Amino acid sequence: MSFEELHAIDLLGKVPYGRLATSMRALPILTVARHIVVDGHVVLRMHRGLGYHDACDGTVVAYGADNFNAATSAGSDDLWSVQFTGPARIVEPTCAQRERLGPAPVEVDGEPFAPAYLRLDPHFVTVHTLGFHASQQIRNAA
C-alpha cells in the first residue's frame, strides 16, 4: 500500500460513519454507512430496507468520510476528507467484525433497522486536507 492509502485508512479509522455513493436505476444515490477496515478492505453496514446494497453488489462505488463535524474549534486538527473507489460485494461479516461495527441503529425512516453488509476493495484512494492557522476559528457564521 502507498503512503496515501495507509494515511487514508488511518484517517478513516478516526470516524465511525461515512457516505456511500453509487447509482441505482441510472440515478445517483448517496447514503450513510457505518465502516470498519479489515485487511485493507472497507466493510460497510447499511440498512437493507432501502435496497442500496443490491445496487452496489458487483459495481464500482465511492465511499467517503471526513472530520468536518469534529473540527469546530481553534486549535483542532485540520479538516480532512478521504475517498475510496472500487468494486463492492455483499458479504456476511464475522462475529468479530460485527462486534467492531458496534450497535446498530434502532430504525431508519421509521422502519426497523435491518443490516446489510458490503466489502469495498479500494482501487483508488484520495485524501484532501484543509489547513487552518491556529488563530482562525472554524465556526458557523450567524
N, C-alpha and C positions, 0 to 999 in steps of 0.2 A: 504494500500500500504506500502511496505517496504521502508526503508530509501534509498536504492539504486534506487528503482523505482522512488521515488519522486525526488531524485537528478538527475536522467537521464531526467525526464520530464522538470525539471528546466533548465538543460543544453540545451535540445532540443529547448526550447523557445528562446535561445540566437542566433540562426542561422535560416535563412529562408528556406534553401534548404538542401536536403539530397539525399541518393541513395536507391532505391528500388531494391531488388534482389529476383528473383524467377526463375522458368523455364518455357519455352514455347516450346511445341513440343519436349520435352526431352532435350532441350539445355538451358544453363543458360543465363539469361538476367540481365542487370544492367542498370537502367535508373534514371534520375534525377526527383525529385518531390518536390513540394512546400508542406509544412506541417504546421498544427496548432494542438494544443492539446485541445480536447473537452471532459470533464468529464472522463479523464483517457484513452481516445482513441486517436489515431493519425489519423487525417483526412488529406488525401493526394490529391493534384491536379496534374494531369499529362496530357499529350497530348493523346487524344482519337485516333488520326490517326495512331498510332503505334500498337494499339490493345493490349498493355500490360495490361491494366485494365481488359480486358476479361480473360486473362491468370491468373490473380491474384484472380478473384472473386471466393470465396469459398475455396481457398487454403491457405496454410501456407506460409507466405512471411517473409523476413527480411528487415528492414528499418534502415539505419544508417545515422548518421550525425556527423560532427566534426567541430572544430575550427582551423583546420590546416592552412588555408589561413589567418586567422585573427591574429594569434600569430606569428609575424615575427620580433619583436624587443626585445632587452634586457628589462627586467622589465615587460614584458607582462605576462598574465596568463599562467598557464601550458597548454600544449596541452591536449585535451580530445577527446574521441570519445564515442558515445553511439550507442547501437543496440537494436532494439525492434523486437521480433519474435512472430508471432501469425497469426491467421486467418484474412483474409481481405474480405471485401464485398463491392460491388459497392453501393454507396449511393448518395443521392441528398442533398447537404448541404442547410442549411437555408440561408436566405439573410444575416443575421449577420455573419455567418461563411464565406460566400463568401467575405464579406467586410473585414474580418480579414485576408483572404488569399491575399488580395491586388490585384494590377493589374496583369493581365496575360501577358505572352509573346505575341508578335505580331505573330510570326511564329516559326515553328520547322522544321528544314531541308528544308527550302524554302516553306513550306506549311503553310496556316493559322492555328494558334493555335486553337484547339477545345478541351475544357476541359472535363476531366473525373475525377470522384472522388471516392476514396476508403476510407473505415474506417478500420483501423488496430486495433485489440483488442490484446494488448501486453500480452503474457503469459510468455515470458522470456525477461528479461531486463539486459543488461550489460553496465558497464561504465568502460572505461580504461583511465588512465591519464599518461602523460609523464611529469615528473618534471624536471625542469632545474634550475641550480644555477643562482642567479642573475647576476653573472659575465659572463655567457655564452650568446653568441648571436646566435639567430636562424636565419640562412640565407642560401641562396644557395651558394655553392662553385663555384668559377669562373673557 
